[in-house]
Amino acid sequence: MRGKFITFEGCEGVGKSAQVRMLGAWLSERGASFTVTREPGGSGICEAIRKVILDPAFSDMDDSCELLLYLAARAQHLKDVIIPALAEGKLVVCDRYMDSTLAYQGFAKGMGVERVRRLNALTAGDYIPDLTVFLDYPPDKAFMRKGGADKSDRLENLDKSFHMRVYEGYKLLAEEEPQRIVSVDASGTKFETHAKIIELLSERGFIVG
């Protein structure tokens, strides 16, 4: 039986990676069969692509090049990690996936939501998340909480208006697909947010709390 696929989304600095790690620890303590991964990344080729995408030395990267690199990484990630894990019946927890491409490239960079949606479909095929957790917290507050942007991350260092467009894009996506994309208030401590996520996943039947 195919496993379940959960993705985490949100703006820079919102605490996605921390929540994915905390969920992984929670699942491990309970002996669950699961895989934690990330995009871009998750396997050797994908991590190499990630370095290129995020390297601040490539600030002049063309938006189309960036988009295609994300899609290339996703195609390889699916082959190397996601599809095999789901085939084994595991719960797959992924830090970013197709909705990031829609919010960042489709909305914030103005490349066209429908265009990106078609490219996502071409790359991902039937591998759509069963649930997407959108950590809802505005980027200005998120950056303030984390102490500013990471200077080694090309995308984090884009201007504030870009990050606000990303946030607005996520909000629109959540409105369009309320059953799949569930907003979780991430304004509290990481422990409070973690508790909300566990409650959500328990209610949806992904885990036994």
KOLVO-889102 format. One record per residue (C-alpha): residue in one letter; x, y, z; residue number from 1. Coordinates in steps of 0.001 Angstrom, whole numbers, plus 500000, padded with zeros to 6 digits. Example, Ala and Ser with C-alpha at 12.3 -4.5 7.8 and 13.67 -1.06 7.14 Angstrom:
BEGIN
miza xx yy zz timi
A 512300 495500 507800 1 .
S 513670 498940 507140 2 .
This chain:
BEGIN
miza xx yy zz timi
M 500000 500000 500000 1 .
R 501321 503426 499038 2 .
G 502438 505549 501952 3 .
K 501290 509056 502804 4 .
F 503001 512228 501665 5 .
I 503133 515346 503867 6 .
T 504879 518580 502880 7 .
F 505778 521667 504904 8 .
E 505637 525134 503357 9 .
G 506166 528701 504476 10 .
C 508228 531828 504066 11 .
E 511927 532129 504859 12 .
G 512672 532050 508577 13 .
V 509270 530741 509612 14 .
G 510734 527592 511188 15 .
K 509830 524895 508674 16 .
S 513052 522959 508988 17 .
A 512821 523013 512781 18 .
Q 509261 521690 512653 19 .
V 510225 518946 510201 20 .
R 513073 517898 512526 21 .
M 510765 517939 515554 22 .
L 508162 515840 513750 23 .
G 510882 513411 512667 24 .
A 512026 513052 516281 25 .
W 508414 512525 517409 26 .
L 507878 509815 514796 27 .
S 511190 508138 515601 28 .
E 510344 507936 519296 29 .
R 507177 506048 518370 30 .
G 508831 503650 515973 31 .
A 507007 504939 512906 32 .
S 508089 504007 509389 33 .
F 508922 507331 507775 34 .
T 511348 509325 505642 35 .
V 512263 512978 506175 36 .
T 513630 514852 503190 37 .
R 513815 518344 501676 38 .
E 513668 520346 498458 39 .
P 515782 521196 496755 40 .
G 517905 518354 498051 41 .
G 517363 514933 499531 42 .
S 519915 513004 497446 43 .
G 523397 513584 496022 44 .
I 522459 515136 492688 45 .
C 519677 517204 494264 46 .
E 521946 518570 496995 47 .
A 524442 519622 494311 48 .
I 521662 521501 492503 49 .
R 520647 523093 495811 50 .
K 524120 524552 496251 51 .
V 523930 526188 492833 52 .
I 520438 527599 493433 53 .
L 521214 529136 496821 54 .
D 524774 530312 496190 55 .
P 524845 534142 496576 56 .
A 527657 534233 493996 57 .
F 524973 533517 491382 58 .
S 522875 536604 492065 59 .
D 522475 537167 488317 60 .
M 520806 533795 487767 61 .
D 517975 534080 485242 62 .
D 514522 533319 486687 63 .
S 513854 530686 484027 64 .
C 517145 528983 484849 65 .
E 516231 528994 488538 66 .
L 512802 527509 487860 67 .
L 514202 524740 485678 68 .
L 516839 523890 488286 69 .
Y 514120 523452 490903 70 .
L 512136 521224 488574 71 .
A 515218 519172 487678 72 .
A 515990 518673 491352 73 .
R 512389 517605 491967 74 .
A 512422 515034 489178 75 .
Q 515583 513450 490603 76 .
H 514303 513729 494182 77 .
L 511143 511848 493289 78 .
K 513139 509072 491628 79 .
D 515756 508789 494377 80 .
V 513748 509336 497553 81 .
I 510024 510059 497458 82 .
I 508701 507378 495108 83 .
P 510707 504499 496678 84 .
A 509685 505530 500211 85 .
L 506003 505787 499306 86 .
A 506204 502431 497529 87 .
E 507456 500934 500800 88 .
G 504396 502300 502589 89 .
K 506327 504932 504530 90 .
L 505135 508322 505667 91 .
V 507164 510865 503680 92 .
V 507717 514270 505300 93 .
C 509226 516847 502949 94 .
D 510530 520338 503740 95 .
R 509194 522253 500688 96 .
Y 507813 520823 497463 97 .
M 505661 521942 494523 98 .
D 503854 524756 496372 99 .
S 507174 526514 496969 100 .
T 507667 526700 493211 101 .
L 504204 528191 492795 102 .
A 504662 530753 495582 103 .
Y 508241 531774 494762 104 .
Q 508511 531493 490992 105 .
G 504854 531598 489954 106 .
F 503638 534384 492235 107 .
A 506613 536318 493625 108 .
K 508782 536264 490502 109 .
G 505832 536740 488166 110 .
M 506522 533720 485991 111 .
G 502859 532774 485893 112 .
V 501034 530496 488290 113 .
E 499364 528415 485579 114 .
R 502638 528034 483692 115 .
V 504398 526806 486830 116 .
R 501438 524610 487719 117 .
R 501732 522851 484352 118 .
L 505466 522339 484828 119 .
N 504867 521014 488340 120 .
A 502351 518516 486956 121 .
L 504795 517422 484271 122 .
T 507500 516834 486876 123 .
A 505517 515455 489804 124 .
G 502843 513507 487949 125 .
D 500560 511766 490435 126 .
Y 502823 512497 493397 127 .
I 500748 515260 494959 128 .
P 500987 515728 498745 129 .
D 498187 514189 500768 130 .
L 498555 517122 503153 131 .
T 500523 520361 503049 132 .
V 501201 522196 506310 133 .
F 501539 525915 505646 134 .
L 503286 527612 508561 135 .
D 501516 530943 508550 136 .
Y 503690 533782 509815 137 .
P 504560 536993 507900 138 .
P 508144 537179 506574 139 .
D 508978 540502 508251 140 .
K 508200 539015 511659 141 .
A 509889 535739 510781 142 .
F 513140 537473 509814 143 .
M 513014 539568 512980 144 .
R 512535 536458 515107 145 .
K 515481 534646 513516 146 .
G 517779 537657 513633 147 .
G 517838 538594 509955 148 .
A 518483 536889 506637 149 .
D 521144 534216 506157 150 .
K 523863 535928 504099 151 .
S 524851 532613 502512 152 .
D 521361 532094 501063 153 .
R 520707 533905 497773 154 .
L 516924 533796 498115 155 .
E 516775 534945 501714 156 .
N 518657 538082 500694 157 .
L 516085 539224 498150 158 .
D 514141 542355 499107 159 .
K 511240 542516 501545 160 .
S 508651 543066 498829 161 .
F 509641 539759 497225 162 .
H 509129 537873 500484 163 .
M 505755 539548 501018 164 .
R 504675 538392 497538 165 .
V 505746 534862 498463 166 .
Y 503616 535067 501606 167 .
E 500618 536408 499678 168 .
G 501086 533601 497147 169 .
Y 500953 530978 499873 170 .
K 497823 532539 501335 171 .
L 496095 532384 497949 172 .
L 497139 528760 497434 173 .
A 495729 527851 500855 174 .
E 492433 529521 499927 175 .
E 492290 527598 496646 176 .
E 492962 524164 498198 177 .
P 491769 524281 501820 178 .
Q 491479 520507 502135 179 .
R 495079 519839 501132 180 .
I 496839 523012 502295 181 .
V 496165 523686 505965 182 .
S 497390 526894 507583 183 .
V 498958 526540 511008 184 .
D 499563 529680 513055 185 .
A 503331 529763 513633 186 .
S 503445 532922 515751 187 .
G 504067 531067 519008 188 .
T 507095 529158 520235 189 .
K 508377 526229 518194 190 .
F 506947 523900 520832 191 .
E 503486 525457 520560 192 .
T 503608 525160 516777 193 .
H 504785 521549 517027 194 .
A 501828 520730 519282 195 .
K 499426 522229 516706 196 .
I 501014 520128 513958 197 .
I 500744 516918 515965 198 .
E 497094 517692 516669 199 .
L 496422 518349 512968 200 .
L 498148 515168 511800 201 .
S 496296 513134 514443 202 .
E 492944 514587 513403 203 .
R 493665 513797 509749 204 .
G 494695 510226 510577 205 .
F 498339 510500 509452 206 .
I 499664 509648 512895 207 .
V 498401 508144 516126 208 .
G 499017 510747 518826 209 .
